[in-house]
Structures are given as structure tokens and as C-alpha cells.
Amino acid sequence: MSETVVATRTFTEKLEAARDASITLAACNAALKNAALEAIALAVVDNADRIIPANQLDLANGRENGLSVGLQDRLRLDEKRLASLAEAVRLVATLVDPVGESVRGKTLPNGLQLSQVRVPFGVIGVIYEARPNVTIDIAALALKSGNAAVLRGGSAAENTNRVLVDLIQGALASVGLPRDAVQTVDEFGRDGARQLMQARGLVDVLIPRGSADLINTVVNESKVPVIETGAGVVHVFLDESADESWAVDIVQNSKVQRPSVCNALETLLVHEGSAARLLPAVLGELRASGVTIHADERTRAIFADAVPATEDDWSTEYMSLDLSVRVVDGLDQAIEHIRRYSTHHTESIITNDLGNAERFLAEVDSAVVMVNASTRFTDGGEFGFGAEVGISTQKLHARGPMGLSELTSTKWIVRGSGQVRP
Amino acid sequence: MSETVVATRTFTEKLEAARDASITLAACNAALKNAALEAIALAVVDNADRIIPANQLDLANGRENGLSVGLQDRLRLDEKRLASLAEAVRLVATLVDPVGESVRGKTLPNGLQLSQVRVPFGVIGVIYEARPNVTIDIAALALKSGNAAVLRGGSAAENTNRVLVDLIQGALASVGLPRDAVQTVDEFGRDGARQLMQARGLVDVLIPRGSADLINTVVNESKVPVIETGAGVVHVFLDESADESWAVDIVQNSKVQRPSVCNALETLLVHEGSAARLLPAVLGELRASGVTIHADERTRAIFADAVPATEDDWSTEYMSLDLSVRVVDGLDQAIEHIRRYSTHHTESIITNDLGNAERFLAEVDSAVVMVNASTRFTDGGEFGFGAEVGISTQKLHARGPMGLSELTSTKWIVRGSGQVRP
């Protein structure tokens, strides 16, 4: 099936080839990168007859190995999904190239001209699970930002990813770019992930995408710098002055619109002064949408149709139609609760009190803090980045939704005319 | 001697106290932080009679344990050095507070107002060796950027650092800030460093300062994100068209002005077309300053007063009056040499050829790339940052000289009026 003609290479040989390819990509203008993206989009749509059978094989293996229904759904590619993947690649082609952007600049008193410009990282490693769409997405984002990508996509999607990477490599070659700019290391199995984490000096940054377990493993074991795209134990706090219709709409949207994603609401905190006023409507609407309420005692005194919350519930990212609910004494206790249980992804306060809004924004230490808005807005697309690499919950390098510019580093350029330091 | 009244605390208790203090600092305005800096500066100068005897004790122990003369010099504090440390702290007080600075912002079509603002990291861990000046420097920089600092300064400076941290804590308390905002964990010995590297979730970023060995250990073992301040195998390339006086002055300045620092020149590459014209003057001047030339054959054919270069020399950071010199075929070979041996700190081309200058700037992948300037300019002070945390040779988060803003993260603030995602 495969058109690959390259003899079997060692892991290090593959990474060195990625490094060489990254040097070509770094010097590549946007027009050529966009031509490669267009070729990838075309290849994805035109080769459904190669992709879908490989995907069917992965799905059959998955069913045999007891892959959950949710993961099976993530794994599945059909013509419609392939078309929307191609559309996403074409969208990346329309984005501004971040490489070469001047971040800061000045002329020093001695005449030296300084400028800090964006440059690609070089080689990006990505470790993910059972999501063939990530293969296309991340290849497109890496390419546009001038980076080579080395992918470990996991055994569950191995056949699909092999075909996708082969198509991407063919598209790269068709415009004269090196095939090695996008590679999979799936043939090394679990050892591929382990070796990627050890490859300091050959891989510039490692991005894990997937379960909390996967991310924790990479964060703890990697010697390569990691960008952590973390879990979301996301909170909304209904303050004493919260508008009822905003409270109902924002909680409903945050929890129910797409419960399986990281920006979905997991814990609702309610000021004791507004609990009786707001909870019946807010929780009633959620129950009507099939949400199971895990509530503390004070909540259940107001809204009986709930199960008792356990200590574990406060730190659980359900990713399902479940919600933890707690009545708090006020803003201080809400902030304290968030400090203790949040994963510092997104938190929103619903309030009409300016002082409380500003305190919440200042004192809650999360990647995204909101006033009177749905937590579902924490998203690269919604933020206008045009694409999303993931949502960083770490503080180093990138925090919150990451777009193309978060896939770049910078370098300082100094232009002189013989200056020496006195 | 010590005024500390706190009962002995566990490592985790100390880090939790640092976390609590960091919350206070994050909300602290610049005026109060500057008052604390002034109190620290005063305390350093006024307490020479406590600091110097402790330092003498460390020096005596150092001599007994065979500490090198160079490290003994770094360890030594006298009244003059204390005065200049205090001056450096006062300089930090004059710098603009990075916290709260708006990095990006926009209003989305649905009316949501987004802004990305600088926030402190939280708790910064610093692991360093035998340099009590770092204790004061990093405390001042951390404080100004709203971060708590947990310091592991090493056994060689333990007595000095204990007094310095006690004075800093007293200064913090005198203006009403928490003493725990600056702490040493030296009492835990080597285990303190090990535990800092494991303290993911309690320490937000770890900065190693010191030898390549120390930095490599931290980079490889830390589970906490690290900012790597790396070694400098720094190159100058004399192109065919290099001006002779610029070549002589820039090489001399880059190598001789302060050979023990990371931005000092270590390897000189010379275009074969200019070697006969430039090397006699360039290397003659260096020899007159006592520099030992480690040269390849083509160099020694032109300039005999040199020892043969070994393969190891090309990757050696001498930090002394030694220089590796190689004649190359041209720009391509120069770039190839740099790609192979450089630590990606700073490289400079001396040329009058515009195309070659631009190629060098674009293709050399180092933190700082220069044309016609001394490599000694890679420095936070020279770049106008007012202070320097170190020079990052990694690509994540910060690259090149780091000032106060590199000690911050960001968060996104979203202000809405009931928006939900369609």
C-alpha cells in the first residue's frame, strides 16, 4: 500500500532529517508554504479511497480492543470530515505568516539597531491519541509557522495516520519542499513517545494532546521543553448581583453546548445571597437538558433534584452532562475554592458589581478570566486566531489559546557599524 | 546570630508559604514594591558588619575545601561590592513595573473585550552556586516583577546567604510585605535543589544560574518548567569583505574585554579570501594581549604563533584568554561550522557585503545574531532592560537577554455582557 521508498531509518536519523528539513522550512516564504497547504488539502479530499479503508481497519481494531464509543467517534473519518479537515487546512493558508514578524525594536544610543523577530522553533514533537484529525491540523499549523513536525499519533490510529502522513509528504514534495518536514514515528510504538521525550537538542518543543494521563506523563518524563495543554476544571461564579437571564444563559451555554471539551463548565459556585433567587431557574434549565447535578447541602436545600457532591467532585473534569454545584459565603470563598480546585484554565464571574468583577479578574490566577461571558469562548477560533494549536494551562511561553505565533520563538538581530563595548 | 523566630518548617510548608506570599505580591502596587527595594538596599549597606563576617566564614571554609581562586573571588563581599549591590537594587526600583502591562487586546464582533496582560509567574525557584550577589539581584528582580523567590544558593555561600535572606525578609516586613516572599532552602542541603526540581505545582519556573554542569542537571531532572541560561560558544566570522579596523577592534573587544563571561568570543572563523589580509593584524593584537591561539592548519600557515586546534577546541567555552581560529572556504562553511558547534548564544559577522550579512542573520539560528558589532553587547544592561535575569539559550518563553518582563506570564481578560457561544 505505502509509497514510501525510504529504507528503514533509526529514530535519530529521522530526527536529524527533520532538523535538516526544518532549516529549509525556516527560510521558506509564505507563498510556497501556502502552496504546500493547498496541496495537502487537495490530497486529503482526493484520496478518501485510501484514507477511509485505513481508518476502517483502525476502527475494526479499536472495536476488537474495546476502544470506548467516544474514542471510536474521535477516530472515525468519513468524506464529510475529510472535507472539513481540508477546509481547515485552507483556512491556515489564509492566516498571516508569523515568521519574521518584528516583536520589539530600538536603536541604542551607540547606533546599534536591535530588533526581536519571530522565528520558527525548528522541530516540534507532538504526542497524541486516536485523533487522526490532529495529524492534519498540526502538520498544517507547523508548516505555516515554518516548523518541522514529528508525530507520535498512537497505535489506535496507526493505519490512518500512516496514510495521512504519506499524503502530506507527497504534497510537500509536489511543491519542492522536503518530505521529512512531517514525519510519524508510530513505527517505533511506545518507544517512539519515550524517545521523543528524551530527544533534547533534536526536538525543540514537545506538545502532548489528549488525556490528563498522557499529558502528565509527558510533563513529568520529558527532557525536551513541553507546552502543556491541560485539563479544564472550569468554574462559573454567580455573584449576589448576577442578572438572572445572564446566569441562566451563560451557565447553560458553558455546560451543555459541548460538554466533552476543556472549556466546558464543571463547577458552579453561587453566592448565598443569590442562591434562592437564581438556582431554581439555572439548575432547572440544566436538568431539562439532562444534566446531573452534584450539589452541596446548601444547594440541595434549594434544589432537591440533585445527588450529594463528594470531595472528589470538586476536582473532577467530567466532560459529560454532570455539574458540581456549591453555595459559597461570597466572593472570598469563591476565589478560595477556585484557587484550591481549579486547573487554571478558564473561570467566569456573573455579576453586576464592578468592584467584585475587578477583584475576580485580578485575583483569579487562570489562563482566561471572564466577566459575564460563557466559558466556551476560550478558544483560538473564537479569539480570532484563525486556528488553535491547543489551550495552554502552563505559565511559560504561552498561556490560554495558542495560535500560530505561539509556535514560534524569537531571535534578536543586531546591526552595527563597528561598535565595541567600552 | 539569626533573628529568625519561625519554627523549623518542612520543605513543602516553606513552598506553600511562598505561594501564599506570591498572592500578596501579585496584587501589590509598584510604589510598595519600590519601598521594599529601597529598604533592601538600605539593609545591605547598613549591615555590612553582619554580612562581611559571615562572608569571611564562607571564604575560610572555601579555602579549606579547595575552592578555586576564581570562585573565591565571586564569593567575596566587601563594603564596595555591597554598595554596588545596593545601587543595583535601587536601579531595579526605577524600572517600569511589568505587571499589568497590556500585551494585546481587541474587541470581538460579538462585543467581547479581550486583553492579554502581564501577570507574575507566582513562585520562582533559583538554583545557583557561590554567588551571594545573585541572592540580592534575583530577590530584587523577583520582587519587582511580583514573584516570590525560593533560593538554593549552595553550601559555599551558605552563611553569607543566610544573613542576606534574613536582611531581605526584615526589609520586606518593614514595609508590610510577607517575609516568605523571599526564602532560602539552603538548610535542606543538596536535597533542597532536588526537591525544588520536583515541586511541580508549587514552583512555577526554575532558573539555574552557574556552571554548565549545574544547568544540565536542572534541565534534565526538573519536572518544573526551566528557563535555561546557557553556555556561550560564541563565534565571529570575518567575511571576505570585512573592514580591517572593524575586524581587529571587534575581535579584540569580543575576546579580551572580559573573557570569563558567556558573551565573550570563543571561536573565530575567517574567510579564506581575507585570511592573509586580516589574520596577522587581528591575531597579532590578541597575542599582544596574552591570548593563546588554537588554530587550524590554514591559520597556522599565515600566523605561526599558535598551537594546533583539536576537535574538542571547536566546542569549548574557554572563558579564558584562549581562542580557537579556523579558516573556512566561505559563508556556507562558516554557517555550517556554527550550526555544528555553537551553543546558539551569540554570533557576529564582520562584512561589507549586504547579501552575506542578510544570509548570516537569517540562517544562523542563535539567540542573538549580529553584523559588525562586538558579541559583548549581548547583555540585558546593554540592551536597555535596566537589569538582567540571565541570558536564555532556549527557545521557549524567552531567548537572549532576559529583563523583568521575561519574569512574567500573561493572562487573558474577557469582559462581556451576557455573551454565549452560538
Contacts between the chains, C-beta under 8 A, distances in Angstrom:
chain1	res1	chain2	res2	distance
A	23	B	363	7.7
A	26	B	365	7.4
A	27	B	362	6.4
A	27	B	363	6.8
A	106	B	384	6.9
A	108	B	382	7.4
A	108	B	383	7.7
A	108	B	384	6.5
A	112	B	373	5.9
A	112	B	377	6.4
A	114	B	383	6.5
A	116	B	400	7.7
A	119	B	365	7.1
A	121	B	395	5.4
A	122	B	365	7.1
A	122	B	395	7.2
A	200	B	219	7.3
A	200	B	220	7.6
A	204	B	395	5.3
A	204	B	396	8.0
A	205	B	395	6.9
A	205	B	396	5.9
A	219	B	200	7.3
A	219	B	223	7.0
A	220	B	200	7.6
A	220	B	223	5.4
A	223	B	219	7.0
A	223	B	220	5.4
A	225	B	225	7.4
A	225	B	226	7.7
A	225	B	394	6.4
A	225	B	395	7.6
A	225	B	396	4.3
A	226	B	225	7.7
A	227	B	396	7.5
A	243	B	418	7.0
A	245	B	418	7.4
A	246	B	418	4.1
A	249	B	418	6.5
A	249	B	420	5.2
A	250	B	418	6.8
A	250	B	420	5.9
A	252	B	420	7.7
A	253	B	420	3.6
A	253	B	421	5.9
A	254	B	420	7.9
A	257	B	420	7.8
A	257	B	421	6.1
A	348	B	414	7.9
A	357	B	415	7.9
A	361	B	413	5.4
A	362	B	27	6.4
A	363	B	23	7.7
A	363	B	27	6.8
A	365	B	23	8.0
A	365	B	26	7.4
A	365	B	119	7.1
A	365	B	122	7.1
A	365	B	411	7.3
A	366	B	411	6.7
A	367	B	411	6.2
A	367	B	412	6.5
A	368	B	411	7.0
A	368	B	412	4.4
A	368	B	413	8.0
A	368	B	414	6.2
A	369	B	411	6.3
A	369	B	412	7.3
A	369	B	413	5.8
A	369	B	414	7.2
A	370	B	413	7.8
A	370	B	414	4.1
A	370	B	415	7.6
A	370	B	416	6.4
A	371	B	414	7.2
A	371	B	415	5.1
A	371	B	416	6.3
A	372	B	415	7.4
A	372	B	416	4.5
A	372	B	417	5.6
A	372	B	418	5.6
A	372	B	419	7.6
A	373	B	112	5.9
A	373	B	414	5.3
A	373	B	415	7.6
A	373	B	416	3.0
A	373	B	418	7.7
A	373	B	419	4.9
A	373	B	420	7.9
A	374	B	416	7.9
A	374	B	419	6.4
A	374	B	420	4.4
A	374	B	421	5.4
A	376	B	420	7.3
A	376	B	421	4.1
A	377	B	112	6.4
A	377	B	414	6.3
A	377	B	416	7.8
A	377	B	419	7.1
A	377	B	421	6.0
A	378	B	412	7.7
A	382	B	108	7.4
A	382	B	421	6.9
A	383	B	108	7.7
A	383	B	114	6.4
A	383	B	412	7.7
A	384	B	106	6.8
A	384	B	108	6.5
A	394	B	225	6.4
A	395	B	121	5.4
A	395	B	122	7.2
A	395	B	204	5.3
A	395	B	205	6.9
A	395	B	225	7.6
A	395	B	409	3.7
A	396	B	204	8.0
A	396	B	205	5.9
A	396	B	225	4.3
A	396	B	227	7.5
A	396	B	396	6.3
A	396	B	397	4.6
A	396	B	409	7.2
A	397	B	396	4.6
A	397	B	397	4.0
A	399	B	409	5.5
A	399	B	410	5.5
A	399	B	411	6.3
A	399	B	412	7.6
A	400	B	116	7.7
A	400	B	410	7.7
A	400	B	411	7.2
A	400	B	412	4.6
A	401	B	412	7.8
A	409	B	395	3.7
A	409	B	396	7.1
A	409	B	399	5.5
A	410	B	399	5.5
A	410	B	400	7.7
A	411	B	365	7.3
A	411	B	366	6.8
A	411	B	367	6.1
A	411	B	368	7.0
A	411	B	369	6.3
A	411	B	399	6.3
A	411	B	400	7.1
A	412	B	367	6.5
A	412	B	368	4.4
A	412	B	369	7.4
A	412	B	378	7.8
A	412	B	383	7.7
A	412	B	399	7.6
A	412	B	400	4.6
A	412	B	401	7.8
A	413	B	361	5.3
A	413	B	368	8.0
A	413	B	369	5.8
A	413	B	370	7.8
A	414	B	348	7.9
A	414	B	368	6.2
A	414	B	369	7.2
A	414	B	370	4.2
A	414	B	371	7.2
A	414	B	373	5.4
A	414	B	377	6.3
A	415	B	357	8.0
A	415	B	370	7.6
A	415	B	371	5.2
A	415	B	372	7.5
A	415	B	373	7.6
A	416	B	370	6.5
A	416	B	371	6.2
A	416	B	372	4.5
A	416	B	373	3.0
A	416	B	374	7.9
A	416	B	377	7.9
A	417	B	246	8.0
A	417	B	372	5.6
A	418	B	243	7.0
A	418	B	245	7.4
A	418	B	246	4.1
A	418	B	249	6.5
A	418	B	250	6.8
A	418	B	372	5.6
A	418	B	373	7.7
A	419	B	372	7.6
A	419	B	373	4.9
A	419	B	374	6.4
A	419	B	377	7.1
A	420	B	249	5.2
A	420	B	250	5.9
A	420	B	252	7.6
A	420	B	253	3.6
A	420	B	254	7.9
A	420	B	257	7.8
A	420	B	373	7.9
A	420	B	374	4.4
A	420	B	376	7.4
A	421	B	253	5.9
A	421	B	257	6.1
A	421	B	374	5.4
A	421	B	376	4.1
A	421	B	377	6.0
A	421	B	382	6.9
